[in-house]
Amino acid sequence: MKKQGKFSGVTAMAIVIANMIGTGIFTSLGFQLMDIRSGFVIMALWVLGGIVALCGALCYAELGARLPRSGGEYNFLTEIYHPAAGFISGWISATVGFAAPTALAAITFGIYLSSVFPSLDPLWLATILIFSMTLIHASSHKNSGGLQSFFTAAKILLILGFSIAALLSVETIQNVSYMPNSSDLPLLSGGAFAVSLIYVGYAYSGWNAATYLTGEIENPKKTLPRILTIGTGVVMISYILLNYVFLAVAPMDAMSGKIEIGYIAARHAFGEIGAAVMGVTLAMLLISTVSAMLVAAPRVLQVLGEDYSLFRFLGKTNRHQIPSTAIWFQSTMAMIFLWTASFQSILIFSGATMALNSLFAVLGLFILRHKETLQKQTDNNDQCFNLPFFPIPPLIFISVTLWTLVYLAIENPIEIAFSVGVIITGGVGYLLANKYSQKHIHKA
């Protein structure tokens, strides 16, 4: 039975799935096809991205079980490294990690809906979506969790329905080979593949969402590993299926460089009327993505407000124990991105910055295990989840993430420069917060 003021394991899993299935899967294939025209390489991207996400989820499951407090990387890096590292991580999560993807998901919602109804402005549609979701999630756990579970279940069912209907409706399956050949090797080892992994990594981002509200999940030490791994596994299967469907029903040329991939695929499978129906349907799917981000992200701001009196206003909760001030603050940040930046630059920039954030969290698992070995783990820690096959999962995650970031720095140095800029401003913010705040309010 679900405790009052807590999210159930099912709701937390819904938040993970909804955070992941959103903008990336319905937009990034178009960017990948600009440089890669091999079915095998495209599918390899999504399989590798899923494996990396599963490795990350396993690492975060152990981190979250051993450090069971809301806040995600903010909590992990504070406890493992230093409060400054945690503050910078929280700053990244607040300004880039969630606000930017929330804006991207909302504008994708607007683009899909305006493809069907050209008279509607996608920017205003996105604005209305963010505002309405904020009103709901700033109210209570009952309203917030119920909405999230409903939309996530609908999203999975609609993805399955779309995939089956598209494959049955299309007159001719596209001639795409999924078997490797000699020309694929240069693609697999080249910069285009590494940079495309940033798009894929962005699509998979959100596998860590449940760790942002660990303190509001029932029995997190037991349920968090299952929430993260099952949620990520469901999304991986959905992504492989969707990309196969997109490549099967629509020509690569028609999708290359385009954002509204789902709408294009639906038009080739169902015709204009069917595409209009699917355009509206796919837009509806993105509601749960925006919704999930507005649940998880403010919990980072909340714990930051609990720890630094300068930001105490962010830690305030309403009578239902919902961090309503942090939710409205996060919503405002998303609106700023929505109205000021371009789609592709936000996607690459936010993907790279979030990858850096997760990289240091996973590295911290080695440090945490070493510290606990020296301290002769307590009985409580012995009961925590230990990820299987250690250290293989974290090494896979770290290696692939570093590889993509190196190539991204070479191919897109401006986005990396902005990421470094966010880290620097976070460091300055910590110095100011430490100087003008009283002692930490929260004791871990």
TIPA-134180 format. One record per residue (C-alpha): residue number from 0; residue in three letters; x, z, y. Coordinates in steps of 0.2 Angstrom, whole numbers, plus 5000, padded with zeros to 4 digits. Layout:
R   num   residuo     c1     c3     c2
R   NUM       ala      X      Z      Y
...
END
This chain:
R   num   residuo     c1     c3     c2
R     0       met   5000   5000   5000
R     1       lys   5007   4995   5017
R     2       lys   5011   5010   5028
R     3       gln   5004   5011   5046
R     4       gly   5016   5003   5059
R     5       lys   5026   4994   5045
R     6       phe   5027   4976   5040
R     7       ser   5024   4973   5021
R     8       gly   5036   4963   5011
R     9       val   5025   4948   5010
R    10       thr   5023   4948   5029
R    11       ala   5042   4950   5031
R    12       met   5045   4935   5019
R    13       ala   5032   4925   5029
R    14       ile   5042   4928   5045
R    15       val   5058   4922   5036
R    16       ile   5050   4906   5030
R    17       ala   5041   4903   5046
R    18       asn   5057   4906   5056
R    19       met   5066   4893   5045
R    20       ile   5053   4879   5043
R    21       gly   5051   4872   5060
R    22       thr   5060   4861   5073
R    23       gly   5075   4857   5063
R    24       ile   5067   4849   5047
R    25       phe   5055   4839   5058
R    26       thr   5068   4832   5070
R    27       ser   5086   4833   5064
R    28       leu   5085   4818   5051
R    29       gly   5084   4806   5065
R    30       phe   5101   4812   5072
R    31       gln   5109   4812   5055
R    32       leu   5104   4794   5052
R    33       met   5113   4788   5068
R    34       asp   5130   4790   5059
R    35       ile   5125   4792   5040
R    36       arg   5115   4779   5030
R    37       ser   5117   4785   5013
R    38       gly   5103   4793   5003
R    39       phe   5116   4803   4993
R    40       val   5125   4810   5008
R    41       ile   5109   4815   5017
R    42       met   5103   4824   5002
R    43       ala   5120   4832   5000
R    44       leu   5119   4839   5017
R    45       trp   5102   4848   5014
R    46       val   5108   4854   4997
R    47       leu   5124   4861   5004
R    48       gly   5115   4868   5019
R    49       gly   5103   4877   5007
R    50       ile   5118   4884   4997
R    51       val   5126   4891   5012
R    52       ala   5110   4898   5018
R    53       leu   5107   4907   5002
R    54       cys   5125   4914   5002
R    55       gly   5122   4920   5020
R    56       ala   5105   4928   5014
R    57       leu   5114   4937   5000
R    58       cys   5127   4944   5012
R    59       tyr   5114   4949   5024
R    60       ala   5104   4957   5011
R    61       glu   5118   4969   5007
R    62       leu   5122   4972   5025
R    63       gly   5104   4976   5029
R    64       ala   5102   4987   5014
R    65       arg   5118   4997   5019
R    66       leu   5114   4997   5037
R    67       pro   5095   4999   5038
R    68       arg   5091   4997   5056
R    69       ser   5082   4984   5066
R    70       gly   5093   4972   5076
R    71       gly   5101   4960   5064
R    72       glu   5119   4956   5069
R    73       tyr   5118   4968   5084
R    74       asn   5116   4982   5072
R    75       phe   5129   4975   5059
R    76       leu   5143   4971   5072
R    77       thr   5140   4988   5081
R    78       glu   5142   4998   5066
R    79       ile   5156   4987   5058
R    80       tyr   5167   4982   5072
R    81       his   5163   4990   5089
R    82       pro   5148   4993   5101
R    83       ala   5156   4979   5112
R    84       ala   5154   4966   5097
R    85       gly   5137   4972   5094
R    86       phe   5132   4970   5112
R    87       ile   5139   4953   5113
R    88       ser   5130   4948   5097
R    89       gly   5114   4955   5104
R    90       trp   5116   4945   5120
R    91       ile   5119   4929   5110
R    92       ser   5103   4933   5100
R    93       ala   5093   4936   5115
R    94       thr   5099   4922   5126
R    95       val   5103   4908   5113
R    96       gly   5099   4913   5095
R    97       phe   5080   4915   5098
R    98       ala   5075   4910   5115
R    99       ala   5083   4892   5114
R   100       pro   5075   4889   5096
R   101       thr   5058   4895   5102
R   102       ala   5059   4883   5116
R   103       leu   5064   4869   5104
R   104       ala   5050   4873   5092
R   105       ala   5037   4874   5106
R   106       ile   5043   4857   5114
R   107       thr   5043   4849   5096
R   108       phe   5025   4855   5095
R   109       gly   5021   4847   5111
R   110       ile   5029   4831   5107
R   111       tyr   5020   4829   5090
R   112       leu   5003   4833   5098
R   113       ser   5006   4821   5113
R   114       ser   5011   4807   5101
R   115       val   4993   4808   5095
R   116       phe   4985   4812   5113
R   117       pro   4996   4803   5125
R   118       ser   4987   4811   5140
R   119       leu   4993   4828   5136
R   120       asp   5009   4834   5143
R   121       pro   5021   4840   5130
R   122       leu   5030   4853   5142
R   123       trp   5013   4861   5146
R   124       leu   5007   4861   5128
R   125       ala   5024   4870   5124
R   126       thr   5021   4883   5138
R   127       ile   5003   4887   5133
R   128       leu   5009   4889   5115
R   129       ile   5023   4902   5120
R   130       phe   5011   4911   5131
R   131       ser   4997   4913   5119
R   132       met   5009   4919   5105
R   133       thr   5016   4932   5116
R   134       leu   4999   4939   5120
R   135       ile   4996   4941   5101
R   136       his   5012   4948   5096
R   137       ala   5013   4960   5110
R   138       ser   4997   4969   5104
R   139       ser   4999   4977   5087
R   140       his   5006   4975   5069
R   141       lys   4989   4971   5062
R   142       asn   4987   4956   5073
R   143       ser   5005   4951   5073
R   144       gly   5007   4952   5054
R   145       gly   4990   4944   5049
R   146       leu   4993   4929   5060
R   147       gln   5010   4926   5053
R   148       ser   5005   4927   5035
R   149       phe   4991   4915   5038
R   150       phe   5001   4902   5047
R   151       thr   5015   4903   5035
R   152       ala   5004   4901   5019
R   153       ala   4996   4886   5028
R   154       lys   5013   4879   5032
R   155       ile   5019   4878   5014
R   156       leu   5002   4871   5008
R   157       leu   5002   4858   5021
R   158       ile   5020   4853   5017
R   159       leu   5016   4851   4999
R   160       gly   5000   4841   5003
R   161       phe   5009   4830   5015
R   162       ser   5022   4826   5003
R   163       ile   5011   4822   4988
R   164       ala   4999   4812   4999
R   165       ala   5013   4802   5008
R   166       leu   5021   4797   4991
R   167       leu   5004   4792   4984
R   168       ser   4999   4782   4999
R   169       val   5014   4772   5004
R   170       glu   5013   4754   4997
R   171       thr   5032   4752   4994
R   172       ile   5045   4766   4992
R   173       gln   5060   4763   5002
R   174       asn   5075   4756   4993
R   175       val   5087   4771   4995
R   176       ser   5100   4776   4982
R   177       tyr   5103   4794   4979
R   178       met   5117   4791   4967
R   179       pro   5135   4793   4974
R   180       asn   5146   4778   4976
R   181       ser   5164   4775   4983
R   182       ser   5158   4772   5001
R   183       asp   5151   4790   5001
R   184       leu   5168   4799   5000
R   185       pro   5174   4795   5018
R   186       leu   5157   4801   5024
R   187       leu   5157   4817   5015
R   188       ser   5174   4821   5022
R   189       gly   5172   4815   5039
R   190       gly   5167   4822   5056
R   191       ala   5149   4815   5055
R   192       phe   5145   4825   5040
R   193       ala   5152   4841   5047
R   194       val   5143   4839   5064
R   195       ser   5127   4834   5054
R   196       leu   5129   4851   5045
R   197       ile   5126   4859   5062
R   198       tyr   5109   4851   5063
R   199       val   5106   4856   5045
R   200       gly   5112   4873   5048
R   201       tyr   5100   4874   5063
R   202       ala   5086   4869   5052
R   203       tyr   5090   4883   5039
R   204       ser   5093   4896   5053
R   205       gly   5081   4910   5052
R   206       trp   5086   4915   5034
R   207       asn   5092   4931   5042
R   208       ala   5075   4935   5052
R   209       ala   5070   4950   5042
R   210       thr   5086   4959   5046
R   211       tyr   5080   4959   5065
R   212       leu   5065   4971   5060
R   213       thr   5073   4981   5046
R   214       gly   5066   4997   5053
R   215       glu   5048   4991   5052
R   216       ile   5049   4984   5034
R   217       glu   5043   4995   5020
R   218       asn   5057   5002   5009
R   219       pro   5070   4989   5016
R   220       lys   5084   4994   5004
R   221       lys   5074   4989   4989
R   222       thr   5064   4974   4997
R   223       leu   5076   4966   5009
R   224       pro   5086   4957   4996
R   225       arg   5071   4950   4988
R   226       ile   5063   4945   5005
R   227       leu   5079   4936   5011
R   228       thr   5083   4927   4994
R   229       ile   5066   4921   4989
R   230       gly   5061   4916   5007
R   231       thr   5077   4906   5008
R   232       gly   5075   4898   4991
R   233       val   5057   4892   4995
R   234       val   5063   4884   5011
R   235       met   5078   4875   5002
R   236       ile   5066   4867   4990
R   237       ser   5054   4862   5004
R   238       tyr   5068   4854   5014
R   239       ile   5074   4844   4999
R   240       leu   5056   4838   4995
R   241       leu   5052   4834   5014
R   242       asn   5068   4824   5016
R   243       tyr   5065   4814   5000
R   244       val   5048   4810   5007
R   245       phe   5054   4805   5024
R   246       leu   5067   4793   5017
R   247       ala   5055   4786   5004
R   248       val   5041   4781   5015
R   249       ala   5049   4776   5032
R   250       pro   5064   4764   5035
R   251       met   5080   4773   5041
R   252       asp   5080   4761   5056
R   253       ala   5063   4767   5062
R   254       met   5069   4786   5061
R   255       ser   5087   4784   5068
R   256       gly   5089   4794   5084
R   257       lys   5070   4799   5085
R   258       ile   5064   4817   5086
R   259       glu   5046   4815   5079
R   260       ile   5052   4811   5061
R   261       gly   5036   4818   5053
R   262       tyr   5025   4807   5064
R   263       ile   5035   4792   5060
R   264       ala   5034   4795   5041
R   265       ala   5016   4798   5042
R   266       arg   5012   4782   5052
R   267       his   5021   4772   5038
R   268       ala   5012   4781   5024
R   269       phe   4995   4782   5031
R   270       gly   4993   4770   5046
R   271       glu   4989   4775   5064
R   272       ile   4973   4785   5060
R   273       gly   4982   4795   5046
R   274       ala   4997   4797   5057
R   275       ala   4986   4805   5070
R   276       val   4979   4817   5058
R   277       met   4996   4822   5052
R   278       gly   5003   4822   5069
R   279       val   4991   4836   5074
R   280       thr   4994   4845   5057
R   281       leu   5013   4845   5059
R   282       ala   5011   4851   5077
R   283       met   5000   4866   5070
R   284       leu   5015   4870   5057
R   285       leu   5026   4873   5072
R   286       ile   5014   4887   5079
R   287       ser   5020   4899   5065
R   288       thr   5038   4895   5070
R   289       val   5036   4900   5088
R   290       ser   5026   4915   5082
R   291       ala   5039   4921   5070
R   292       met   5053   4920   5083
R   293       leu   5043   4930   5095
R   294       val   5041   4943   5081
R   295       ala   5059   4944   5076
R   296       ala   5069   4941   5092
R   297       pro   5062   4955   5103
R   298       arg   5068   4968   5090
R   299       val   5086   4964   5095
R   300       leu   5082   4968   5113
R   301       gln   5073   4983   5108
R   302       val   5088   4991   5099
R   303       leu   5099   4986   5114
R   304       gly   5087   4995   5125
R   305       glu   5088   5010   5114
R   306       asp   5107   5011   5115
R   307       tyr   5110   5007   5133
R   308       ser   5100   5017   5147
R   309       leu   5103   5002   5159
R   310       phe   5092   4992   5148
R   311       arg   5080   5006   5142
R   312       phe   5065   4997   5148
R   313       leu   5068   4984   5134
R   314       gly   5066   4998   5121
R   315       lys   5049   5004   5126
R   316       thr   5035   5002   5114
R   317       asn   5016   5002   5116
R   318       arg   5004   5013   5108
R   319       his   5005   5003   5092
R   320       gln   5024   5005   5092
R   321       ile   5026   4986   5097
R   322       pro   5041   4982   5109
R   323       ser   5029   4973   5121
R   324       thr   5041   4973   5135
R   325       ala   5055   4965   5125
R   326       ile   5043   4952   5118
R   327       trp   5038   4947   5136
R   328       phe   5056   4946   5141
R   329       gln   5060   4935   5126
R   330       ser   5046   4924   5130
R   331       thr   5052   4922   5148
R   332       met   5069   4917   5142
R   333       ala   5062   4904   5131
R   334       met   5052   4897   5145
R   335       ile   5068   4895   5156
R   336       phe   5076   4885   5142
R   337       leu   5060   4875   5140
R   338       trp   5059   4870   5158
R   339       thr   5078   4867   5162
R   340       ala   5088   4859   5147
R   341       ser   5088   4844   5136
R   342       phe   5083   4844   5117
R   343       gln   5099   4838   5109
R   344       ser   5111   4848   5119
R   345       ile   5101   4864   5116
R   346       leu   5100   4861   5097
R   347       ile   5119   4858   5096
R   348       phe   5124   4872   5108
R   349       ser   5112   4885   5100
R   350       gly   5117   4880   5082
R   351       ala   5135   4882   5085
R   352       thr   5133   4899   5094
R   353       met   5122   4906   5081
R   354       ala   5134   4900   5067
R   355       leu   5148   4910   5076
R   356       asn   5137   4925   5077
R   357       ser   5133   4925   5058
R   358       leu   5151   4921   5054
R   359       phe   5157   4937   5061
R   360       ala   5143   4947   5052
R   361       val   5147   4940   5035
R   362       leu   5166   4943   5038
R   363       gly   5161   4961   5042
R   364       leu   5154   4963   5024
R   365       phe   5172   4963   5018
R   366       ile   5177   4977   5031
R   367       leu   5161   4987   5027
R   368       arg   5165   4987   5008
R   369       his   5183   4991   5012
R   370       lys   5178   5006   5022
R   371       glu   5165   5012   5009
R   372       thr   5179   5011   4996
R   373       leu   5190   5022   5006
R   374       gln   5176   5034   5009
R   375       lys   5171   5035   4991
R   376       gln   5153   5028   4993
R   377       thr   5139   5041   4993
R   378       asp   5126   5042   4980
R   379       asn   5114   5034   4994
R   380       asn   5126   5019   4996
R   381       asp   5128   5017   4977
R   382       gln   5109   5014   4976
R   383       cys   5110   4999   4989
R   384       phe   5110   4981   4984
R   385       asn   5126   4973   4980
R   386       leu   5127   4955   4981
R   387       pro   5131   4946   4964
R   388       phe   5148   4936   4961
R   389       phe   5156   4945   4976
R   390       pro   5167   4938   4985
R   391       ile   5161   4920   4981
R   392       pro   5145   4919   4992
R   393       pro   5153   4926   5008
R   394       leu   5169   4915   5005
R   395       ile   5157   4899   5003
R   396       phe   5148   4904   5019
R   397       ile   5164   4907   5029
R   398       ser   5173   4892   5023
R   399       val   5159   4879   5027
R   400       thr   5154   4887   5044
R   401       leu   5172   4887   5050
R   402       trp   5174   4869   5044
R   403       thr   5159   4863   5054
R   404       leu   5164   4873   5069
R   405       val   5181   4865   5070
R   406       tyr   5174   4848   5068
R   407       leu   5161   4852   5081
R   408       ala   5174   4858   5093
R   409       ile   5183   4841   5091
R   410       glu   5167   4830   5092
R   411       asn   5157   4841   5105
R   412       pro   5169   4851   5115
R   413       ile   5156   4854   5129
R   414       glu   5144   4863   5118
R   415       ile   5158   4874   5111
R   416       ala   5163   4878   5129
R   417       phe   5146   4884   5133
R   418       ser   5146   4895   5117
R   419       val   5162   4903   5123
R   420       gly   5154   4905   5140
R   421       val   5139   4915   5133
R   422       ile   5152   4926   5123
R   423       ile   5161   4929   5139
R   424       thr   5146   4934   5149
R   425       gly   5140   4945   5135
R   426       gly   5157   4954   5136
R   427       val   5155   4956   5155
R   428       gly   5137   4963   5152
R   429       tyr   5144   4976   5140
R   430       leu   5157   4982   5153
R   431       leu   5143   4984   5165
R   432       ala   5131   4992   5153
R   433       asn   5144   5004   5147
R   434       lys   5149   5008   5165
R   435       tyr   5131   5011   5172
R   436       ser   5122   5017   5156
R   437       gln   5122   5035   5150
R   438       lys   5129   5039   5133
R   439       his   5121   5029   5119
R   440       ile   5103   5035   5116
R   441       his   5102   5030   5098
R   442       lys   5114   5038   5085
R   443       ala   5115   5027   5069
END
